[in-house]
Amino acid sequence: MRHQMRVTGSEPTGRHVPPATSRSRPVVDLAIQAALVTAAALLYFLVRGVREGSFDRAEANAHSLLRVEARLGVDIEHWVQGLVLDHDVLVTLANWVYIWGHWPVIIATLAGLYRWHPAQFRLLRNALFVSGAIGLLIYVSVPVAPPRLLDGQYRDTVTELSSSYRVLQPPALVNKYAALPSLHAGWNLLAGLALYRATRRRPLRVLAVAGPLAMAFAVIATGNHYVIDVVAGEVIALIGWFVALRWAARERNDVTAEAPPGLGRSDTPSSGAPCGRAAPTGDRPWPDRPSGTRVRASPHQRTQP
């Protein structure tokens, strides 16, 4: 006589219990993540400020970079800045994007991802760490003066028309010769990638695409970066993203390999998702089965007495 298996809302005896995750101690984990990000940001600015280099070397490197751009036909800094200089509204918009579209956007993105998409938060955090470390090595090795410091050839619209940026980044923590690479452009690209992956809402996805594009334009229009700076910053950011993806995949594989026999990948407590459910890719809530619901097993799951 065949007996039907019944699946109820209760957990079977002996089921693998996942170790404590960030959900079980949110306050402690939040403090740890905030401390990590803050410490990394302070280290980043301190190294940039201490290892500034000389102006003569930074200026020579800047002119070398401009010659490379001229040979490639991408020396469009004058043209880009000319698009906004005759229009006060456009200058103000470019300044706002450069000032308020960077750190505030990155911090807000990290906070939102931590709250609703912990897997994407860790991915973005690790990509920022990796790309920031690469950027620091270049800043220390190859100082490059930004366009705004080249003998009045370009306008420094941010310094001329705004004091807000010096509040967000005090002069003591700013390396004036850290034009290459542009992590303003690179890190906004990372924030856009993480946000796009985390949501299916169209307005947020439009923002995730438009934000990095606006920043790439603004860093040139305000006289802070060259075209090659933007390209280098985004390439370095993508290297950090690739490393973070590989790191996340390796962690998932390690957790799956350590799971007891019979525990499937979907039951592995990875990416901050509840045990037995896959990690979310959008911003929809988890579909829960009402407690006590009985599910008829397939013929292959039925057992003999």
C-alpha positions as CSV (number, residue, x, y, z in Angstrom):
1,M,0.0,0.0,0.0
2,R,1.3,3.4,-1.0
3,H,1.4,6.3,1.3
4,Q,1.5,9.9,0.2
5,M,4.1,12.2,1.4
6,R,2.8,15.4,3.0
7,V,4.7,18.7,3.1
8,T,3.6,21.1,5.8
9,G,4.7,24.5,7.0
10,S,6.7,23.0,9.8
11,E,10.4,22.1,9.4
12,P,11.3,18.4,9.3
13,T,13.4,17.0,12.1
14,G,17.2,17.0,11.4
15,R,16.9,19.8,8.8
16,H,20.1,21.8,8.4
17,V,20.0,24.9,10.4
18,P,22.0,27.8,8.8
19,P,24.5,29.7,11.0
20,A,23.6,33.1,12.3
21,T,23.4,35.6,9.5
22,S,23.3,39.4,9.4
23,R,19.5,39.2,9.8
24,S,19.9,37.7,13.2
25,R,22.0,40.5,14.5
26,P,21.3,43.5,12.4
27,V,22.6,46.2,14.7
28,V,26.0,44.6,15.1
29,D,26.3,43.9,11.4
30,L,25.2,47.4,10.5
31,A,27.9,48.8,12.8
32,I,30.6,46.6,11.3
33,Q,29.6,47.5,7.7
34,A,29.5,51.2,8.5
35,A,32.9,51.0,10.2
36,L,34.4,49.1,7.2
37,V,33.2,51.6,4.6
38,T,34.1,54.7,6.7
39,A,37.6,53.4,7.4
40,A,38.2,52.6,3.8
41,A,37.0,56.0,2.7
42,L,39.2,57.8,5.3
43,L,42.2,55.7,4.2
44,Y,41.5,56.5,0.6
45,F,41.4,60.3,1.2
46,L,44.4,60.2,3.6
47,V,46.6,58.4,1.1
48,R,45.5,60.7,-1.7
49,G,46.2,63.8,0.4
50,V,49.6,62.7,1.7
51,R,51.0,61.4,-1.6
52,E,50.2,64.5,-3.8
53,G,53.4,64.8,-5.8
54,S,54.8,68.0,-7.4
55,F,53.0,70.3,-9.7
56,D,55.7,70.3,-12.4
57,R,55.5,66.5,-12.7
58,A,51.7,66.5,-12.6
59,E,51.5,69.2,-15.3
60,A,54.0,67.4,-17.6
61,N,51.9,64.2,-17.2
62,A,48.8,66.1,-18.0
63,H,50.2,67.5,-21.3
64,S,51.5,64.0,-22.2
65,L,47.9,62.7,-21.7
66,L,46.5,65.5,-23.9
67,R,48.9,64.6,-26.7
68,V,47.8,61.0,-26.5
69,E,44.1,62.2,-26.7
70,A,45.0,64.4,-29.7
71,R,46.5,61.4,-31.6
72,L,43.4,59.4,-30.7
73,G,41.0,62.2,-31.7
74,V,39.3,62.3,-28.4
75,D,40.6,65.6,-27.0
76,I,37.1,67.1,-26.7
77,E,37.5,68.8,-23.2
78,H,37.3,72.3,-24.6
79,W,34.2,71.4,-26.7
80,V,32.4,69.7,-23.8
81,Q,33.1,72.7,-21.5
82,G,32.0,75.1,-24.2
83,L,28.6,73.5,-24.3
84,V,27.8,74.7,-20.8
85,L,29.9,77.8,-20.1
86,D,27.5,80.2,-21.9
87,H,24.5,78.9,-20.0
88,D,24.4,79.6,-16.3
89,V,21.7,76.9,-15.8
90,L,23.8,74.2,-17.5
91,V,26.9,75.2,-15.5
92,T,24.9,75.0,-12.3
93,L,23.5,71.6,-13.3
94,A,26.9,70.3,-14.1
95,N,28.2,71.5,-10.8
96,W,25.3,69.9,-8.9
97,V,25.9,66.6,-10.6
98,Y,29.6,66.6,-9.8
99,I,29.0,67.7,-6.2
100,W,25.8,66.0,-5.1
101,G,25.7,63.2,-7.6
102,H,28.7,61.4,-6.2
103,W,29.2,60.7,-2.5
104,P,25.5,61.3,-1.6
105,V,24.4,59.0,-4.3
106,I,26.9,56.3,-3.4
107,I,26.1,56.4,0.3
108,A,22.3,56.3,-0.4
109,T,22.8,53.4,-2.8
110,L,24.9,51.4,-0.3
111,A,22.3,52.1,2.5
112,G,19.4,51.0,0.3
113,L,21.1,47.9,-0.9
114,Y,22.1,47.0,2.7
115,R,18.5,47.3,3.7
116,W,16.7,45.5,0.8
117,H,19.4,43.6,-1.2
118,P,22.3,42.5,1.0
119,A,23.9,40.5,-1.7
120,Q,24.1,43.5,-4.0
121,F,25.4,45.6,-1.1
122,R,28.3,43.3,-0.6
123,L,29.0,43.2,-4.3
124,L,29.1,47.0,-4.6
125,R,31.2,47.4,-1.4
126,N,33.8,44.9,-2.5
127,A,34.0,46.4,-6.0
128,L,34.5,49.9,-4.5
129,F,37.3,48.5,-2.3
130,V,39.1,46.8,-5.1
131,S,38.8,49.7,-7.6
132,G,39.8,52.2,-4.9
133,A,43.0,50.3,-4.1
134,I,43.9,50.2,-7.8
135,G,43.1,53.9,-8.1
136,L,45.3,54.8,-5.2
137,L,48.3,53.0,-6.7
138,I,47.9,55.1,-9.9
139,Y,47.5,58.3,-8.0
140,V,50.7,57.7,-6.1
141,S,52.7,56.6,-9.1
142,V,51.4,58.9,-11.8
143,P,50.2,62.4,-10.6
144,V,48.2,64.2,-13.2
145,A,47.0,67.8,-13.0
146,P,43.3,68.2,-13.9
147,P,42.3,70.6,-16.8
148,R,41.3,73.3,-14.4
149,L,44.9,73.8,-13.2
150,L,46.5,74.1,-16.7
151,D,47.4,77.8,-17.0
152,G,43.8,79.1,-17.3
153,Q,43.0,76.9,-20.4
154,Y,39.9,75.5,-18.7
155,R,37.4,77.0,-16.2
156,D,37.1,75.6,-12.7
157,T,33.3,76.0,-12.5
158,V,33.0,74.1,-9.1
159,T,35.4,76.3,-7.2
160,E,34.3,79.5,-8.9
161,L,30.6,79.1,-8.3
162,S,30.2,76.8,-5.3
163,S,31.6,76.1,-1.8
164,S,29.6,73.0,-1.1
165,Y,32.2,70.7,-2.6
166,R,34.8,71.8,-0.1
167,V,32.4,70.8,2.7
168,L,32.0,67.3,1.3
169,Q,35.7,67.0,0.6
170,P,37.9,69.3,2.8
171,P,41.0,70.6,1.0
172,A,43.3,68.8,3.5
173,L,42.0,65.4,2.3
174,V,42.1,66.2,-1.5
175,N,44.9,65.4,-3.8
176,K,44.9,68.2,-6.5
177,Y,46.9,66.0,-8.9
178,A,44.6,62.9,-8.8
179,A,42.9,63.4,-12.2
180,L,43.8,59.9,-13.5
181,P,41.7,57.8,-13.1
182,S,38.3,59.5,-12.6
183,L,36.7,57.4,-9.8
184,H,33.9,60.0,-9.8
185,A,32.9,58.4,-13.1
186,G,34.0,54.9,-12.1
187,W,32.3,54.6,-8.8
188,N,29.0,56.1,-10.1
189,L,29.1,53.4,-12.8
190,L,29.4,50.8,-10.0
191,A,26.5,52.2,-8.1
192,G,24.4,52.2,-11.3
193,L,25.3,48.6,-12.0
194,A,24.4,47.4,-8.5
195,L,21.1,49.4,-8.5
196,Y,20.1,48.1,-11.9
197,R,20.7,44.5,-10.9
198,A,18.8,45.0,-7.6
199,T,15.5,46.5,-9.0
200,R,12.9,45.9,-11.7
201,R,11.3,49.3,-11.2
202,R,11.7,51.4,-14.4
203,P,12.3,54.8,-12.7
204,L,15.2,53.4,-10.6
205,R,16.6,51.6,-13.7
206,V,16.5,54.8,-15.7
207,L,18.3,56.5,-12.8
208,A,20.9,53.7,-12.7
209,V,21.7,54.3,-16.4
210,A,21.4,58.1,-16.5
211,G,23.4,58.8,-13.4
212,P,26.8,57.4,-14.6
213,L,26.3,59.1,-18.0
214,A,25.6,62.4,-16.4
215,M,28.6,62.1,-14.1
216,A,30.9,61.2,-17.0
217,F,29.8,64.4,-18.8
218,A,29.9,66.6,-15.6
219,V,33.5,65.7,-14.7
220,I,34.7,67.0,-18.1
221,A,32.3,70.0,-18.2
222,T,33.5,71.2,-14.8
223,G,37.2,71.1,-15.8
224,N,38.1,68.3,-13.4
225,H,38.9,65.4,-15.7
226,Y,40.1,64.5,-19.2
227,V,38.3,62.0,-21.4
228,I,41.0,59.4,-20.8
229,D,40.5,59.9,-17.0
230,V,36.8,58.9,-17.5
231,V,37.6,55.8,-19.6
232,A,40.4,54.7,-17.2
233,G,38.1,55.2,-14.2
234,E,35.3,53.1,-15.7
235,V,37.7,50.4,-16.8
236,I,39.1,50.1,-13.3
237,A,35.7,50.1,-11.8
238,L,34.7,47.2,-14.1
239,I,37.8,45.3,-13.0
240,G,36.7,45.8,-9.4
241,W,33.2,44.6,-10.3
242,F,34.6,41.5,-12.0
243,V,36.7,40.7,-9.0
244,A,33.7,41.2,-6.7
245,L,31.6,38.9,-8.8
246,R,34.2,36.2,-8.7
247,W,34.6,36.6,-5.0
248,A,30.8,36.3,-4.5
249,A,30.7,33.2,-6.7
250,R,33.5,31.5,-4.8
251,E,31.8,32.2,-1.5
252,R,28.5,30.6,-2.8
253,N,30.4,27.6,-4.0
254,D,32.2,27.2,-0.6
255,V,29.0,27.4,1.3
256,T,27.4,24.8,-1.0
257,A,30.3,22.5,-0.7
258,E,30.1,22.6,3.1
259,A,26.4,21.8,3.2
260,P,25.3,18.4,4.4
261,P,24.5,15.7,1.8
262,G,21.0,16.1,0.4
263,L,20.9,19.9,1.0
264,G,20.4,21.5,-2.4
265,R,21.9,24.8,-3.6
266,S,18.5,26.5,-3.1
267,D,18.7,25.5,0.6
268,T,22.1,27.1,1.0
269,P,22.0,30.2,3.2
270,S,23.9,32.4,0.8
271,S,23.6,36.1,-0.2
272,G,21.7,36.9,2.9
273,A,18.6,35.1,1.7
274,P,16.4,32.9,4.0
275,C,17.3,29.2,4.0
276,G,15.5,27.3,1.3
277,R,14.9,30.3,-1.0
278,A,17.0,31.7,-3.8
279,A,18.4,35.2,-3.4
280,P,16.2,38.0,-4.8
281,T,17.1,39.7,-8.0
282,G,14.4,42.3,-8.0
283,D,12.6,44.3,-5.3
284,R,9.6,42.0,-4.8
285,P,8.9,40.4,-1.4
286,W,9.5,36.7,-0.9
287,P,6.4,34.6,-1.7
288,D,5.6,32.7,1.4
289,R,3.5,29.5,1.6
290,P,0.8,29.6,4.2
291,S,1.5,27.5,7.2
292,G,-0.1,24.1,7.2
293,T,-0.5,23.9,3.3
294,R,-0.3,20.4,2.1
295,V,1.4,19.6,-1.3
296,R,0.8,16.4,-3.1
297,A,4.1,14.7,-3.9
298,S,4.9,13.5,-7.4
299,P,4.8,9.7,-8.1
300,H,8.7,9.6,-7.9
301,Q,8.6,11.0,-4.4
302,R,6.1,8.4,-3.0
303,T,7.6,5.6,-0.9
304,Q,6.7,2.1,-0.1
305,P,5.8,1.2,3.5
